[in-house]
Amino acid sequence: MADTPPKKVAPTRRKAGRHRGEGQWASGHFTPLNPNEQTKKDDDGLNVRTRIETIYAQRGFDSIDPADLRGRMRWWGLYTQRRPGIDGGKTAVLEPEELDDEYFMLRVRIDGGRLTTRQLRVIGEVSEEFGRGTADITDRQNVQYHWIRIEDMPEIWRRLEGVGLSTTEACGDTPRVILGSPVAGIASDEIIDGTPAVDEIHRRVVGNPAYSNLPRKFKSAISGSPLLDVAHEINDVAFVGVDHPEHGPGFDVWVGGGLSTNPKIGVRLGAWVPVEEVPDVYEGIISIFRDYGYRRLRTRARIKFLVADWGAEKFRQILEDEYLLRKMADGPGPGAPVERWRDHVGVHRQRDGRFYVGFAPKVGRVDGATLTKIADLAEAHGSGRVRTTVEQKMIVLDVEEDQVPSLVDGLASLNLTTTPSPFRRGTMACTGIEFCKLAIVETKGRAASLIEELERRLPEFEEPITINVNGCPNSCARIQIADIGLKGQLVADSDGNQVEGFQVHLGGSLGLEPGFGRKIRGLKVTSAELPDYVERVLRNFEEQRAEGERFATWAARADEGALA
């Protein structure tokens, strides 16, 4: 693998055309067109760490420059959390300073979901000492703390970085965490191990000022698993393991996926890339985003809008002609995953004869003490490696066969089951109104109680089902691609009062036939009615489905009455 990035040529400065108002650097439009772009031009977000350590941590929250507080501090994984007691109806009404608490969410980036037990133990200790025990596992393989004080950040960084962890560019208009298969290098059915590419991209890109001012966030995924286990369809760029009939194992390249309020499934470039060239192609794609991405409106600044305007053929041509300076080989797309679940939960044999054990924290909510106990359990059973997944789950690797039953029992004693119900296995939730300034409704507790109700009411239900609960329209919990997606909003109850509730999306999916959930006009449910509603729909599904029919397929054809 090359030690230096591929040579880039300066983008052609085209005459201003219909995109003159989009703020594309490649067209010579460098004048900031919104306050976010001005803030980034004034000072690189990477530079704020020095101020945090030398000024803000010494003088406290009130000393923080607002442009740093609500902008550049994200480059180091820090967001202010929601001030307690502000209801969801005020989310879009109050000014930022009215929503800000004097505590922070801190995101620890975990590229590829890879952790040693030593690292996991430090994450747990930091949680207990500085985050009031909070440590949520996200659907992007990260860990998020809450209740973090600015005064504690220098010591937190010292602890995390002392074991090789980082918060660098965990948030912000930056190259975010690189998702990777949590069983890369060990799975018996793996097509190709993407770990070398993840490591090389991280070395070249993360913390590099050449890529620290992007139009918006940039989400990436690399996996050689035939289970398609990193949700590649909804990432800005993704490399998917495939076996080329002539060149052998390598990666299929996808660009332009993303959800939020304008969801799009990524598109294939039709190119096959060997693992050693993945970092070059990644750099070319992120450079296109930096140079050609739209910087006028934040709502149109993701790469998915550029890809939608250009199409895959033009995007590939620009990548090859202006950035890679070479052609990529054509290649096949991925096949359909053979299993319905893609989360690696359960006990599975590794290629070396040992086992990995996947387990299900409830909606990703754990705490520092539990993480420390997981590290202890893993080590006591001969493992020094754990993984996080994109489904808010965790995995212990490298367990000898005779150690598996004891590990499974130990995890169960922590309420971390390796044989969860479909509801516990398939339900995820975002942070919600408890801490998030964008949220309208509560999510984590609501989703956890929904799981318990469904387990009680439908104990015989065995079909794989995904239920994704989101506190606002931004889809951090991926509502559009869930079997049952729940978008938080205020709704009217039977007495006409505004209460917490959800708009319902039904039948979203990823895989061979990815698509977004169906919305039925006027279909909204209050939080209190949620268990009754989901039970009713699942019972209708069981009664009406054809043999072997998936929920998403049934929901697409079902009468509206069966979905209401």
N, C-alpha and C positions, 0 to 999 in steps of 0.2 A: 504494500500500500504506500502511496506516495507520502513523503514527509511534508510536502508543501502543497497548498491549494493549486488547482490548475490555473494556468494563466488566463486572465480575463481580458477581453477587449472592451474599450469604452463603448457604451451604448450609443447608437446613432442618434444625434440630436435632430429629431424630426420636426418639421414645421407644425405649428399648432393647428390642430384640426378639431374634430368634434369632441376630443377629450381635453381640450384646452383647460376646461374648468375642473378637471379631475386631479390636478396637482402631481402629474407623473414626472418624476425626476428625469426619466429617459427622454422626455420631450422638452427638457430644459426648464421645467416649472418648479423652481426651488423655493418660491415665496410661500411661507406657511398660509394655509387657507382656513385654519381653525385653531382654537387655543391649544389643543393637544399638540399639533404640529409645531406651534410656536414654542411651547415648553421644551419639546425635544430639541429644537434648533438652538435654544438658549443654552442648554447644557445636557450632555449625554446622561441618561439615567444611571449608567454605571458609576458616574462620579459621585453620586449621592452617599455612597457608603462612607466616604471620608467624613462627610458632615455628620452622618449619624453617629459615628464613633467619637469624633472630636468635639461636637457641639451639642447635638440633640440628646445624646445619651447622658451628657453631663448636666445640661440645663433643663431637661424635661420636655414634656409634650408641647407646652405653650411656646417653646422656642422654635418649633418646626415651621419652615417656610411653607405656605399653602401649596405652592407649585411642587414642592417635594412631597408634601403630605398626601396629596391626591393624584400625584403623577409619578415622579421619578422613584419613589420608594418601592413601587411595584417591581422595578428592575431587580430588587433584592428580596422579592417574595412577600412584601408587606402591604396589606390593605388595612385601613381603619375598619373596625367592625361596627355593627349597628348599635346605637345607644339603646339600652333596655327601656321598655315601656312605650315604644313608638309603634302604633298599630299599622297594619298593612295599608290602610286607606291614606296614610300620610307619605308613603314611599315616594310617590311621584310629585308630591306637593312641596315638601320641605327642601330647603337649600342644603347643600352638602355639609356645611358646618353644623347644621341642626341635626343631621343624621349621625355624624361622626361621634363615636365614643373615643375615650382617651386610651383605648386598648386596641391591639392589632390582631388580625389573622396573620399567621406566618406559614408559608408553604415551603416544605422541604422537597426539593425535586429529587426524584429517584428514577434516573434514566434506566429503561428496561425493567423497572420494578425490582432491581437487584439490590439485596441487602445482605450483609453478613450479620450473624447474631450479635456481634459486638456493636455494629451500627444500630441495630434494632434496640439494643439495650440503652444506648445513648439517647436515641429518640424518645424512649420511654422515660428516662431520667429527666430530660429537658422538659417533657410534658408535665411531669409531677412537680418539678421545682419552679417552673416559670409559666406554665399554661393551665394551671388549675386542673390538671389531669386530662385535658382535652387532647385528642390525637385521632382525627377522623381519617380513614383511608378513602381516597377519592377514586373516581372512575378514570383518572389519568395516572394511576399508580403512585401518586404523591401521598404525603401525610400533611394534614393541616392542623396547626395549633390555633387556639384562641386565647384571649386574655393576656396577650404578650405586651409587656411594657417596653417602651423605647429605651429606658434606662438599662434593661437587661440584654439588649441586642449584642453588644460586644462579647459578653460572656457566652451567649447562646452560639454565636458564630464560632467562638473558640472551641466549644465543645463539639459542635457538628463537624467543623472542618478538621478537627483533630483525628476524626475517624474516616475522613474522606467523603463526607457529605457536604451538600451545598444548598444555598437558597438563591444562587445567582440566576437571574432571569427566569425564576419560577413563575413570574407574572409579567405584565407590561407588554409593550409592542415589540416582542422579542421572540427568538426561537425557544419555545417552551420545552418542557420535558419531552424526550424522545421515547415514545412507547415502544416496548419490545415484548416478545413472547416471554411469559414468565417461566417457561420450560425450555428456553433456548439452550442448545448444547446438550440436553439430557433426554429429551423426548424420543421414544423409540421410533415414532413415525415422522420425525422432522424431515422436511425437504432440504433445508439448509439453515445453518446457524448464522443469524444476523448480528451476533454480538460484536465481531470486529468492526462492523460498519457503525454500530451505535457508539462504540468507544472513539473511533476516529472522527466521526462528526462532532461529538462532544469536545474533543481536543481542538478541533479547528474553529468551531463556531461559537460555543458558549463563552460569554465574556469577551468576545471579539468585537471591538468598536465598529468593524466593517458591517456587522449585522445587528447592531444594537438599536438602530432606528428604522424599524419596519413600519409600514402603514398601519398594521394592527398585529394582533397575536399571530403566531405561526405554529401550528400543531402538526406533529410528525409521528409516524409509526413505521416500525420495521419488524416483520415477523416471517419466519420460514416455516411456521406450523400449518399443516393442512386444515387445522380447525379454524383458521382465520380468526385468531384470538385477540386482535388489537383494534377491532372496529375500523379497519382501514378505509372503509367507504365514506367515513365522515371526518377524515383528517385533511388538512391542507395539502400534505404530501404523504404518500405511503408507499412502502416497498413490500411487495407480497411474494412469498416464496413460490416459485414455479419450476418445473423441470422442462427445460427446452429440449426438443427432439434432437437437436444437433449439438448444442453447447453445454447441455447438462443443467444442473441446479443453478439457479440465480434468482433474480427478482423482477417482477412485473411492476411498472411504475404507474401510480395513480396521483392525480392532482385535483384540487378544487372541491373537496368535500367540506361540509360544515353544516351546523344546525342553526340554533338561535331563531330569530323571527323570520328568517328567509332561508329555509333549509335547502341544501343541495347535496345530492349524492356525487361523490367524486367520479372522474372519468379516467379511463385508461389512456395512456399515451401510445400503447401498442408496442412499447419498447422493452427489451430484455436487457438486464444489467447484471454483470457478475458482481460478487460481493465486494471485490476490491475496488470497483468503480462506483459503488453506491455513494461514498462521500463526495466524489466529484459531481455526480448528478444532483445530489442534495444541494450542494453549494450553488450550482447553476440555477436551480429552481428557486431557492431563497433569494438569490441575487435578482432574478426576474421580478420577484415580488417586491423587493426593495426598490428597483429602478422603474418598473412599469406599474406598480400597484397604485390604486386610487387613494389619494390623500386629502380629498376635499371634504367628503362626508364620512363620518365614522361608520355610519350604517352601511356604506358601500366599500369599505376599505379592506375587507378580507379578500384573499386571493380567489375565492370562488366566483366573485363577480368578474374578475379579469378573465378567468377561464371560461365563464359563460359567454362573455363577449367575443373572445378570440376563437374558442373551440380547441379541441385537442390537437388537430393537425397544425394550426398556426403556433400553438404553444410549444409543441415539440420542435418545430422548425426554428423558432427563436432560440430555444434552448441549445440546439445543436449548432446553429450558425453563429450565434453571438457570444455564447458562454463556453460550451464544451469544445467548440472548434473541431468537432468530429461527429460522425453519424453514430447513432446507437443501433444495435441489431433489433430487428423485429422479433416479437416473441408472443407466446400464448398467454391467455389469462388464467386465473386460478380456477380450480374445479370447485364443486360444491362440497362443503364440509360433510363428513360422514356421520357426525353426531349433532344432535339438536342443541345440546349445551356446549358452550365454548369457553367455560370458565375454569376448567381443570379441577373442579371440586371432586373430592373422593380420593381413593388410594389407587395409584397408577405405577406400573413398572417402568423404570428408566431403562435406557439402552445398555447401561452397565450392570443391570441386574438388581440394583437397589430400587427403592421406591420413593416417589414424591407423594405428599399428603396435602390435599387442598381442603380448606375449611372456610366456613361462612360466618364472619361477623355480621350481625344484624344491621342492614343498611349502611355498612361501613363504619358504624359507630363503635369505637373502642376507647380505651383510655391508656394513659402512660403505664399504669401498674400492670394492666393486662399485656401490653406489648413486652414489658420486661419479663413477665412470666412465660410468654411465648418463646422468647429468646432462651430462657433457662430450660424450658421443655425441649426445644430443638437440640440444644447442646447435650442435655442429659440422654438423648436418644441418638447421639452420634453425628448430628448435623451442625454445620457451621454456616449454612446458607438458607435464607428465606426469600420469598418473593411476594410482591403485591401484584394484583391483576387489574384489568380495566373494568371489572365487574364488582369492584369494592370487596374483593376476596383476598385471601392470603394462602401461601403454599410453603411447606417445609420440604426441602430437598434432601436427597442422599441418605435415606433411612434404610438400614438393613431390615430384611424381611422379619426377623424375629423381634425387632423393636417396634414394628408398626402397631400392633394391638395396644401396647402400653401408651404410645404417643396419642393414638386416637382417644383412648380413655382420658388421658391428661388434658387434651384439648376440650373434650366434652365437659370436664369438670370446670372449665372456664366459660361454659356456654358457647363453645365454638365447635359446632358439629361438622363432621365430615359427610354426614348423610342428611342434609337438610330437606325439609319439605319443598315442593316446587315454589311455594310462596316466599319462604325465606331465601331460597336460592335465587329466585328471579326478581326480587324487589330491590330497587336502589332508590336513593333519595339524595337530593342536594342539601346544602347547609340550611337553607330556609331562613325564616324571619328571626330565629334565635340569634343569629350573628350577622346575616347578610343585609347590606343596605339596599339591595335591589329587590329583596323578597317582599311578597305580599301576604304569604301564609306560612304557617308552621309545617315542616316536612318530616324531619327525622322521627320525632315521636309519633306523628300521625301514621307514617309508613310502618313503624314497628308495631303499633297497636293493630293496624290493618292485617299484618302478617298473623298476629295471634288470633284475631277473630276468624280469619279464613282457615287457619289450621283447625280451629274448633268446629267451624261450621261445615267444612268440606274435607274431612280427614281422609277420604278415599281418592281425592283428586290427585292424579299422577302426571298429567300432561305438562310438558315444559311450558311455562308462562312467564312473561316478563311484565312487571308492573313498575313503571318509573314515575317518581313523584317529584315535581319541580315547583319551587316557590314563586316563580315569575315566568315571563315568556322567553327567557334567554336560553333555556334548555341545557343547563349544565348537567342535568340528569337524563338527557337524551330522550325526551318524551315522544318525539315524532317517530322513533324507530322501535318503540315498545309495543307489545301486544296491547297493553292498556297504559296509555300515557296520560298523566294527570298534570295539567298546567294550572298552577295556583292563581286564583283571582277572587275578588269579592263577588258573591252572588246573593240573590234574594232568597230568603227562606220562605216557608209557607205563610208566615205572617207579614211578609214584605220587608223584613229587616235585612240590612246588609251584613253578611257573615262570611267567614272564610269558606272557600270552596274551590272547585276545580272545573275547568273545561276539559272535556274528555276527548282523547284521540284513541282510535281503535284499529288494530291490525297493522301497525308498523313492523318492519323487519329489516334485518341485514342478511347477507348470505348470497345465494345464487340469484335470488329475486328481491333485491333491496327495494324498499319503498316506504313512504311515509303513511302514518296512520290516518284513518278516515275520520273526519269530523262531521257530526250530524248537527244540523242547524238547531240551536237552542238547547243542546244537550249539555247541561251543567249540573253539578251535584254539590251539595254542601258537604263540609267535612264530616258532620255528624251522620249524614246519610251514606257516606262512602262504603262502609262494609256491606250494607244492604244492597247497594247498587252493584258492586263487584260480584257479590255472591249471585245475584240475579242473572247477570250476564254470563258468568261461568256455568251456571246451571243450564241456561239456554244453549250454550255451546255444547255441553255434554249431550243434550237431548237431540240437537239438530245436526251435529257434525257427521260427515261421511267417514267411513273407515279410514283411519290414518290421517285424516285431515288436520292441518295445523290451525291454530286459532286465527292467525293472520289471514289465511285463505278463507276460513269461514266468515270472519268479520267483513271481508270485502264483498261477500255475496249475500250476507244475511239481511233480512228485512229490518228496517229501522226500528220496528217495534221490539225486536229481539235484542236490540242494543241499547234501548232506552231505560 
